[in-house]
Every structure is written in C-alpha cells, then in structure tokens.
C-alpha cells in the first residue's frame, strides 16, 4: 500500500471519529432499547471498518 497523503489521512481520521461516535451511541442506546437484527449487523459492520482503518493507519505509521 502506498503512503497516504494528508487528505487521505484526514478522511480516515474523520471516518474513524464518526464511526466511533456511532458505536458509542449504539452502546448507550442498547442500555435502554434492545438492538434489532439490522442494528446489530450495522454495529458489526462498523466494528469491522474501524478495525480496518486502524490497520491502515498503523501500516502508514510503520512506514514513517
């Protein structure tokens, strides 16, 4: 994978922040309202994407 430019890093950082907020909100809501199957799937997809972003960012940092 090629080095990321500053815009790509910024985009990934913003996506990561948005996904983390959605995950946090979903966890808080789960305390009061049980997640539907669709919400559980969305939660799991966000979790996978968050993991992928961390891998991308770690690989980028390793190349520095």
PyMOL Python script that loads the backbone (N, CA, C, O; Angstrom):
from pymol import cmd

cmd.read_pdbstr("""\
ATOM      1  N   UNK A   1       0.838  -1.186   0.000  1.00  0.00           N
ATOM      2  CA  UNK A   1       0.000   0.000   0.000  1.00  0.00           C
ATOM      3  C   UNK A   1       0.885   1.252   0.000  1.00  0.00           C
ATOM      4  O   UNK A   1       1.848   1.335   0.763  1.00  0.00           O
ATOM      5  N   UNK A   2       0.564   2.196  -0.834  1.00  0.00           N
ATOM      6  CA  UNK A   2       1.331   3.434  -0.933  1.00  0.00           C
ATOM      7  C   UNK A   2       1.090   4.300   0.301  1.00  0.00           C
ATOM      8  O   UNK A   2       0.085   4.167   1.000  1.00  0.00           O
ATOM      9  N   UNK A   3       2.043   5.183   0.537  1.00  0.00           N
ATOM     10  CA  UNK A   3       1.862   6.122   1.656  1.00  0.00           C
ATOM     11  C   UNK A   3       0.628   6.975   1.419  1.00  0.00           C
ATOM     12  O   UNK A   3       0.311   7.346   0.289  1.00  0.00           O
ATOM     13  N   UNK A   4      -0.045   7.269   2.491  1.00  0.00           N
ATOM     14  CA  UNK A   4      -1.240   8.098   2.405  1.00  0.00           C
ATOM     15  C   UNK A   4      -0.856   9.567   2.408  1.00  0.00           C
ATOM     16  O   UNK A   4       0.080   9.974   3.097  1.00  0.00           O
ATOM     17  N   UNK A   5      -1.586  10.360   1.632  1.00  0.00           N
ATOM     18  CA  UNK A   5      -1.340  11.796   1.667  1.00  0.00           C
ATOM     19  C   UNK A   5      -2.150  12.414   2.805  1.00  0.00           C
ATOM     20  O   UNK A   5      -2.945  11.728   3.449  1.00  0.00           O
ATOM     21  N   UNK A   6      -1.953  13.679   3.048  1.00  0.00           N
ATOM     22  CA  UNK A   6      -2.597  14.329   4.195  1.00  0.00           C
ATOM     23  C   UNK A   6      -4.124  14.315   4.082  1.00  0.00           C
ATOM     24  O   UNK A   6      -4.813  14.188   5.094  1.00  0.00           O
ATOM     25  N   UNK A   7      -4.656  14.443   2.870  1.00  0.00           N
ATOM     26  CA  UNK A   7      -6.117  14.410   2.700  1.00  0.00           C
ATOM     27  C   UNK A   7      -6.673  13.025   3.034  1.00  0.00           C
ATOM     28  O   UNK A   7      -7.710  12.909   3.687  1.00  0.00           O
ATOM     29  N   UNK A   8      -5.982  11.981   2.585  1.00  0.00           N
ATOM     30  CA  UNK A   8      -6.422  10.621   2.885  1.00  0.00           C
ATOM     31  C   UNK A   8      -6.367  10.346   4.385  1.00  0.00           C
ATOM     32  O   UNK A   8      -7.271   9.721   4.939  1.00  0.00           O
ATOM     33  N   UNK A   9      -5.311  10.810   5.036  1.00  0.00           N
ATOM     34  CA  UNK A   9      -5.210  10.650   6.486  1.00  0.00           C
ATOM     35  C   UNK A   9      -6.333  11.387   7.194  1.00  0.00           C
ATOM     36  O   UNK A   9      -6.928  10.872   8.140  1.00  0.00           O
ATOM     37  N   UNK A  10      -6.614  12.584   6.733  1.00  0.00           N
ATOM     38  CA  UNK A  10      -7.689  13.375   7.321  1.00  0.00           C
ATOM     39  C   UNK A  10      -9.042  12.690   7.122  1.00  0.00           C
ATOM     40  O   UNK A  10      -9.851  12.623   8.047  1.00  0.00           O
ATOM     41  N   UNK A  11      -9.283  12.183   5.911  1.00  0.00           N
ATOM     42  CA  UNK A  11     -10.540  11.495   5.617  1.00  0.00           C
ATOM     43  C   UNK A  11     -10.716  10.266   6.503  1.00  0.00           C
ATOM     44  O   UNK A  11     -11.797  10.036   7.043  1.00  0.00           O
ATOM     45  N   UNK A  12      -9.648   9.471   6.652  1.00  0.00           N
ATOM     46  CA  UNK A  12      -9.721   8.283   7.503  1.00  0.00           C
ATOM     47  C   UNK A  12      -9.944   8.661   8.957  1.00  0.00           C
ATOM     48  O   UNK A  12     -10.707   8.006   9.668  1.00  0.00           O
ATOM     49  N   UNK A  13      -9.284   9.704   9.389  1.00  0.00           N
ATOM     50  CA  UNK A  13      -9.449  10.171  10.765  1.00  0.00           C
ATOM     51  C   UNK A  13     -10.891  10.620  11.024  1.00  0.00           C
ATOM     52  O   UNK A  13     -11.473  10.306  12.063  1.00  0.00           O
ATOM     53  N   UNK A  14     -11.451  11.352  10.072  1.00  0.00           N
ATOM     54  CA  UNK A  14     -12.839  11.801  10.208  1.00  0.00           C
ATOM     55  C   UNK A  14     -13.809  10.622  10.184  1.00  0.00           C
ATOM     56  O   UNK A  14     -14.768  10.588  10.955  1.00  0.00           O
ATOM     57  N   UNK A  15     -13.558   9.659   9.300  1.00  0.00           N
ATOM     58  CA  UNK A  15     -14.416   8.475   9.229  1.00  0.00           C
ATOM     59  C   UNK A  15     -14.333   7.690  10.539  1.00  0.00           C
ATOM     60  O   UNK A  15     -15.349   7.234  11.063  1.00  0.00           O
ATOM     61  N   UNK A  16     -13.123   7.539  11.060  1.00  0.00           N
ATOM     62  CA  UNK A  16     -12.935   6.819  12.309  1.00  0.00           C
ATOM     63  C   UNK A  16     -13.681   7.503  13.457  1.00  0.00           C
ATOM     64  O   UNK A  16     -14.323   6.834  14.266  1.00  0.00           O
ATOM     65  N   UNK A  17     -13.598   8.818  13.528  1.00  0.00           N
ATOM     66  CA  UNK A  17     -14.289   9.562  14.577  1.00  0.00           C
ATOM     67  C   UNK A  17     -15.806   9.391  14.460  1.00  0.00           C
ATOM     68  O   UNK A  17     -16.488   9.198  15.467  1.00  0.00           O
ATOM     69  N   UNK A  18     -16.329   9.459  13.252  1.00  0.00           N
ATOM     70  CA  UNK A  18     -17.765   9.307  13.041  1.00  0.00           C
ATOM     71  C   UNK A  18     -18.230   7.898  13.408  1.00  0.00           C
ATOM     72  O   UNK A  18     -19.264   7.728  14.053  1.00  0.00           O
ATOM     73  N   UNK A  19     -17.464   6.895  12.996  1.00  0.00           N
ATOM     74  CA  UNK A  19     -17.824   5.514  13.316  1.00  0.00           C
ATOM     75  C   UNK A  19     -17.749   5.251  14.814  1.00  0.00           C
ATOM     76  O   UNK A  19     -18.603   4.562  15.372  1.00  0.00           O
ATOM     77  N   UNK A  20     -16.735   5.795  15.461  1.00  0.00           N
ATOM     78  CA  UNK A  20     -16.596   5.622  16.909  1.00  0.00           C
ATOM     79  C   UNK A  20     -17.772   6.253  17.642  1.00  0.00           C
ATOM     80  O   UNK A  20     -18.275   5.694  18.617  1.00  0.00           O
ATOM     81  N   UNK A  21     -18.209   7.415  17.170  1.00  0.00           N
ATOM     82  CA  UNK A  21     -19.375   8.083  17.785  1.00  0.00           C
ATOM     83  C   UNK A  21     -20.627   7.234  17.602  1.00  0.00           C
ATOM     84  O   UNK A  21     -21.411   7.072  18.537  1.00  0.00           O
ATOM     85  N   UNK A  22     -20.815   6.690  16.399  1.00  0.00           N
ATOM     86  CA  UNK A  22     -21.982   5.844  16.144  1.00  0.00           C
ATOM     87  C   UNK A  22     -21.955   4.602  17.032  1.00  0.00           C
ATOM     88  O   UNK A  22     -22.992   4.183  17.547  1.00  0.00           O
ATOM     89  N   UNK A  23     -20.772   4.014  17.210  1.00  0.00           N
ATOM     90  CA  UNK A  23     -20.659   2.833  18.068  1.00  0.00           C
ATOM     91  C   UNK A  23     -20.980   3.191  19.513  1.00  0.00           C
ATOM     92  O   UNK A  23     -21.686   2.451  20.198  1.00  0.00           O
ATOM     93  N   UNK A  24     -20.471   4.304  19.968  1.00  0.00           N
ATOM     94  CA  UNK A  24     -20.737   4.752  21.330  1.00  0.00           C
ATOM     95  C   UNK A  24     -22.226   5.012  21.548  1.00  0.00           C
ATOM     96  O   UNK A  24     -22.795   4.603  22.560  1.00  0.00           O
ATOM     97  N   UNK A  25     -22.844   5.691  20.597  1.00  0.00           N
ATOM     98  CA  UNK A  25     -24.283   5.962  20.687  1.00  0.00           C
ATOM     99  C   UNK A  25     -25.092   4.668  20.703  1.00  0.00           C
ATOM    100  O   UNK A  25     -26.059   4.537  21.453  1.00  0.00           O
ATOM    101  N   UNK A  26     -24.685   3.715  19.865  1.00  0.00           N
ATOM    102  CA  UNK A  26     -25.398   2.436  19.803  1.00  0.00           C
ATOM    103  C   UNK A  26     -25.288   1.698  21.131  1.00  0.00           C
ATOM    104  O   UNK A  26     -26.257   1.095  21.591  1.00  0.00           O
ATOM    105  N   UNK A  27     -24.107   1.744  21.747  1.00  0.00           N
ATOM    106  CA  UNK A  27     -23.928   1.082  23.048  1.00  0.00           C
ATOM    107  C   UNK A  27     -24.786   1.744  24.116  1.00  0.00           C
ATOM    108  O   UNK A  27     -25.395   1.061  24.939  1.00  0.00           O
ATOM    109  N   UNK A  28     -24.834   3.065  24.104  1.00  0.00           N
ATOM    110  CA  UNK A  28     -25.662   3.780  25.086  1.00  0.00           C
ATOM    111  C   UNK A  28     -27.146   3.467  24.889  1.00  0.00           C
ATOM    112  O   UNK A  28     -27.875   3.247  25.857  1.00  0.00           O
ATOM    113  N   UNK A  29     -27.582   3.449  23.646  1.00  0.00           N
ATOM    114  CA  UNK A  29     -28.984   3.140  23.353  1.00  0.00           C
ATOM    115  C   UNK A  29     -29.325   1.720  23.765  1.00  0.00           C
ATOM    116  O   UNK A  29     -30.438   1.458  24.221  1.00  0.00           O
ATOM    117  N   UNK A  30     -28.380   0.801  23.612  1.00  0.00           N
ATOM    118  CA  UNK A  30     -28.607  -0.612  23.919  1.00  0.00           C
ATOM    119  C   UNK A  30     -28.944  -0.810  25.402  1.00  0.00           C
ATOM    120  O   UNK A  30     -29.609  -1.777  25.772  1.00  0.00           O
ATOM    121  N   UNK A  31     -28.483   0.102  26.228  1.00  0.00           N
ATOM    122  CA  UNK A  31     -28.789   0.013  27.660  1.00  0.00           C
ATOM    123  C   UNK A  31     -30.297   0.091  27.876  1.00  0.00           C
ATOM    124  O   UNK A  31     -30.832  -0.571  28.766  1.00  0.00           O
ATOM    125  N   UNK A  32     -30.980   0.890  27.074  1.00  0.00           N
ATOM    126  CA  UNK A  32     -32.402   1.117  27.263  1.00  0.00           C
ATOM    127  C   UNK A  32     -33.279   0.374  26.257  1.00  0.00           C
ATOM    128  O   UNK A  32     -34.386  -0.051  26.584  1.00  0.00           O
ATOM    129  N   UNK A  33     -32.782   0.225  25.050  1.00  0.00           N
ATOM    130  CA  UNK A  33     -33.577  -0.381  23.977  1.00  0.00           C
ATOM    131  C   UNK A  33     -32.738  -1.447  23.290  1.00  0.00           C
ATOM    132  O   UNK A  33     -31.637  -1.168  22.814  1.00  0.00           O
ATOM    133  N   UNK A  34     -33.242  -2.629  23.242  1.00  0.00           N
ATOM    134  CA  UNK A  34     -32.517  -3.739  22.596  1.00  0.00           C
ATOM    135  C   UNK A  34     -32.341  -3.457  21.097  1.00  0.00           C
ATOM    136  O   UNK A  34     -33.246  -2.944  20.440  1.00  0.00           O
ATOM    137  N   UNK A  35     -31.158  -3.803  20.572  1.00  0.00           N
ATOM    138  CA  UNK A  35     -30.887  -3.599  19.147  1.00  0.00           C
ATOM    139  C   UNK A  35     -31.675  -4.601  18.312  1.00  0.00           C
ATOM    140  O   UNK A  35     -31.877  -5.752  18.699  1.00  0.00           O
ATOM    141  N   UNK A  36     -32.111  -4.120  17.154  1.00  0.00           N
ATOM    142  CA  UNK A  36     -32.754  -5.014  16.193  1.00  0.00           C
ATOM    143  C   UNK A  36     -31.663  -5.776  15.449  1.00  0.00           C
ATOM    144  O   UNK A  36     -30.484  -5.441  15.560  1.00  0.00           O
ATOM    145  N   UNK A  37     -32.052  -6.795  14.694  1.00  0.00           N
ATOM    146  CA  UNK A  37     -31.085  -7.548  13.899  1.00  0.00           C
ATOM    147  C   UNK A  37     -30.338  -6.630  12.933  1.00  0.00           C
ATOM    148  O   UNK A  37     -29.127  -6.760  12.754  1.00  0.00           O
ATOM    149  N   UNK A  38     -31.060  -5.713  12.322  1.00  0.00           N
ATOM    150  CA  UNK A  38     -30.441  -4.770  11.376  1.00  0.00           C
ATOM    151  C   UNK A  38     -29.425  -3.876  12.094  1.00  0.00           C
ATOM    152  O   UNK A  38     -28.346  -3.614  11.563  1.00  0.00           O
ATOM    153  N   UNK A  39     -29.761  -3.415  13.283  1.00  0.00           N
ATOM    154  CA  UNK A  39     -28.838  -2.571  14.050  1.00  0.00           C
ATOM    155  C   UNK A  39     -27.608  -3.358  14.482  1.00  0.00           C
ATOM    156  O   UNK A  39     -26.498  -2.825  14.504  1.00  0.00           O
ATOM    157  N   UNK A  40     -27.805  -4.617  14.821  1.00  0.00           N
ATOM    158  CA  UNK A  40     -26.670  -5.467  15.200  1.00  0.00           C
ATOM    159  C   UNK A  40     -25.734  -5.653  14.007  1.00  0.00           C
ATOM    160  O   UNK A  40     -24.515  -5.589  14.162  1.00  0.00           O
ATOM    161  N   UNK A  41     -26.291  -5.879  12.830  1.00  0.00           N
ATOM    162  CA  UNK A  41     -25.473  -6.033  11.623  1.00  0.00           C
ATOM    163  C   UNK A  41     -24.705  -4.747  11.327  1.00  0.00           C
ATOM    164  O   UNK A  41     -23.521  -4.789  10.993  1.00  0.00           O
ATOM    165  N   UNK A  42     -25.382  -3.605  11.451  1.00  0.00           N
ATOM    166  CA  UNK A  42     -24.727  -2.317  11.215  1.00  0.00           C
ATOM    167  C   UNK A  42     -23.605  -2.097  12.231  1.00  0.00           C
ATOM    168  O   UNK A  42     -22.536  -1.598  11.881  1.00  0.00           O
ATOM    169  N   UNK A  43     -23.849  -2.466  13.475  1.00  0.00           N
ATOM    170  CA  UNK A  43     -22.850  -2.353  14.529  1.00  0.00           C
ATOM    171  C   UNK A  43     -21.620  -3.188  14.179  1.00  0.00           C
ATOM    172  O   UNK A  43     -20.487  -2.718  14.289  1.00  0.00           O
ATOM    173  N   UNK A  44     -21.854  -4.429  13.758  1.00  0.00           N
ATOM    174  CA  UNK A  44     -20.754  -5.320  13.401  1.00  0.00           C
ATOM    175  C   UNK A  44     -19.979  -4.822  12.185  1.00  0.00           C
ATOM    176  O   UNK A  44     -18.754  -4.943  12.140  1.00  0.00           O
ATOM    177  N   UNK A  45     -20.680  -4.264  11.198  1.00  0.00           N
ATOM    178  CA  UNK A  45     -20.003  -3.708  10.019  1.00  0.00           C
ATOM    179  C   UNK A  45     -19.136  -2.513  10.397  1.00  0.00           C
ATOM    180  O   UNK A  45     -18.019  -2.365   9.902  1.00  0.00           O
ATOM    181  N   UNK A  46     -19.660  -1.657  11.283  1.00  0.00           N
ATOM    182  CA  UNK A  46     -18.859  -0.510  11.747  1.00  0.00           C
ATOM    183  C   UNK A  46     -17.622  -1.002  12.491  1.00  0.00           C
ATOM    184  O   UNK A  46     -16.530  -0.463  12.314  1.00  0.00           O
ATOM    185  N   UNK A  47     -17.796  -2.018  13.318  1.00  0.00           N
ATOM    186  CA  UNK A  47     -16.664  -2.571  14.071  1.00  0.00           C
ATOM    187  C   UNK A  47     -15.584  -3.080  13.120  1.00  0.00           C
ATOM    188  O   UNK A  47     -14.397  -2.850  13.351  1.00  0.00           O
ATOM    189  N   UNK A  48     -15.986  -3.768  12.057  1.00  0.00           N
ATOM    190  CA  UNK A  48     -15.028  -4.262  11.063  1.00  0.00           C
ATOM    191  C   UNK A  48     -14.316  -3.106  10.364  1.00  0.00           C
ATOM    192  O   UNK A  48     -13.102  -3.154  10.161  1.00  0.00           O
ATOM    193  N   UNK A  49     -15.059  -2.080  10.001  1.00  0.00           N
ATOM    194  CA  UNK A  49     -14.460  -0.932   9.314  1.00  0.00           C
ATOM    195  C   UNK A  49     -13.490  -0.200  10.235  1.00  0.00           C
ATOM    196  O   UNK A  49     -12.419   0.222   9.799  1.00  0.00           O
ATOM    197  N   UNK A  50     -13.856  -0.048  11.496  1.00  0.00           N
ATOM    198  CA  UNK A  50     -12.963   0.593  12.463  1.00  0.00           C
ATOM    199  C   UNK A  50     -11.653  -0.188  12.550  1.00  0.00           C
ATOM    200  O   UNK A  50     -10.574   0.405  12.568  1.00  0.00           O
ATOM    201  N   UNK A  51     -11.746  -1.497  12.604  1.00  0.00           N
ATOM    202  CA  UNK A  51     -10.544  -2.338  12.663  1.00  0.00           C
ATOM    203  C   UNK A  51      -9.683  -2.154  11.423  1.00  0.00           C
ATOM    204  O   UNK A  51      -8.458  -2.069  11.521  1.00  0.00           O
ATOM    205  N   UNK A  52     -10.319  -2.093  10.255  1.00  0.00           N
ATOM    206  CA  UNK A  52      -9.567  -1.899   9.004  1.00  0.00           C
ATOM    207  C   UNK A  52      -8.863  -0.547   8.981  1.00  0.00           C
ATOM    208  O   UNK A  52      -7.722  -0.443   8.532  1.00  0.00           O
ATOM    209  N   UNK A  53      -9.543   0.481   9.463  1.00  0.00           N
ATOM    210  CA  UNK A  53      -8.927   1.815   9.499  1.00  0.00           C
ATOM    211  C   UNK A  53      -7.711   1.805  10.418  1.00  0.00           C
ATOM    212  O   UNK A  53      -6.672   2.371  10.080  1.00  0.00           O
ATOM    213  N   UNK A  54      -7.836   1.161  11.583  1.00  0.00           N
ATOM    214  CA  UNK A  54      -6.685   1.069  12.485  1.00  0.00           C
ATOM    215  C   UNK A  54      -5.506   0.367  11.810  1.00  0.00           C
ATOM    216  O   UNK A  54      -4.362   0.794  11.971  1.00  0.00           O
ATOM    217  N   UNK A  55      -5.766  -0.691  11.067  1.00  0.00           N
ATOM    218  CA  UNK A  55      -4.691  -1.397  10.360  1.00  0.00           C
ATOM    219  C   UNK A  55      -4.039  -0.469   9.337  1.00  0.00           C
ATOM    220  O   UNK A  55      -2.814  -0.392   9.249  1.00  0.00           O
ATOM    221  N   UNK A  56      -4.862   0.229   8.574  1.00  0.00           N
ATOM    222  CA  UNK A  56      -4.328   1.161   7.562  1.00  0.00           C
ATOM    223  C   UNK A  56      -3.460   2.228   8.216  1.00  0.00           C
ATOM    224  O   UNK A  56      -2.359   2.516   7.746  1.00  0.00           O
ATOM    225  N   UNK A  57      -3.957   2.809   9.296  1.00  0.00           N
ATOM    226  CA  UNK A  57      -3.206   3.878   9.970  1.00  0.00           C
ATOM    227  C   UNK A  57      -1.936   3.340  10.606  1.00  0.00           C
ATOM    228  O   UNK A  57      -0.905   4.012  10.577  1.00  0.00           O
ATOM    229  N   UNK A  58      -1.987   2.142  11.180  1.00  0.00           N
ATOM    230  CA  UNK A  58      -0.778   1.556  11.777  1.00  0.00           C
ATOM    231  C   UNK A  58       0.264   1.240  10.720  1.00  0.00           C
ATOM    232  O   UNK A  58       1.456   1.457  10.938  1.00  0.00           O
ATOM    233  N   UNK A  59      -0.173   0.729   9.577  1.00  0.00           N
ATOM    234  CA  UNK A  59       0.766   0.451   8.486  1.00  0.00           C
ATOM    235  C   UNK A  59       1.396   1.743   7.985  1.00  0.00           C
ATOM    236  O   UNK A  59       2.582   1.781   7.660  1.00  0.00           O
ATOM    237  N   UNK A  60       0.599   2.791   7.925  1.00  0.00           N
ATOM    238  CA  UNK A  60       1.105   4.088   7.470  1.00  0.00           C
ATOM    239  C   UNK A  60       2.167   4.599   8.451  1.00  0.00           C
ATOM    240  O   UNK A  60       3.227   5.075   8.042  1.00  0.00           O
ATOM    241  N   UNK A  61       1.866   4.493   9.749  1.00  0.00           N
ATOM    242  CA  UNK A  61       2.832   4.951  10.765  1.00  0.00           C
ATOM    243  C   UNK A  61       4.106   4.123  10.730  1.00  0.00           C
ATOM    244  O   UNK A  61       5.189   4.650  10.981  1.00  0.00           O
ATOM    245  N   UNK A  62       3.997   2.842  10.424  1.00  0.00           N
ATOM    246  CA  UNK A  62       5.166   1.965  10.383  1.00  0.00           C
ATOM    247  C   UNK A  62       6.109   2.344   9.251  1.00  0.00           C
ATOM    248  O   UNK A  62       7.306   2.067   9.317  1.00  0.00           O
ATOM    249  N   UNK A  63       5.572   2.976   8.213  1.00  0.00           N
ATOM    250  CA  UNK A  63       6.392   3.358   7.057  1.00  0.00           C
ATOM    251  C   UNK A  63       7.124   4.669   7.282  1.00  0.00           C
ATOM    252  O   UNK A  63       7.950   5.057   6.456  1.00  0.00           O
ATOM    253  N   UNK A  64       6.848   5.351   8.360  1.00  0.00           N
ATOM    254  CA  UNK A  64       7.485   6.647   8.594  1.00  0.00           C
ATOM    255  C   UNK A  64       8.881   6.495   9.092  1.00  0.00           C
ATOM    256  O   UNK A  64       9.560   7.491   9.339  1.00  0.00           O
TER     257      UNK A  64
END
""", "prot")
cmd.dss("prot")
cmd.show_as("cartoon", "prot")
cmd.util.cbc("prot")
cmd.orient("prot")
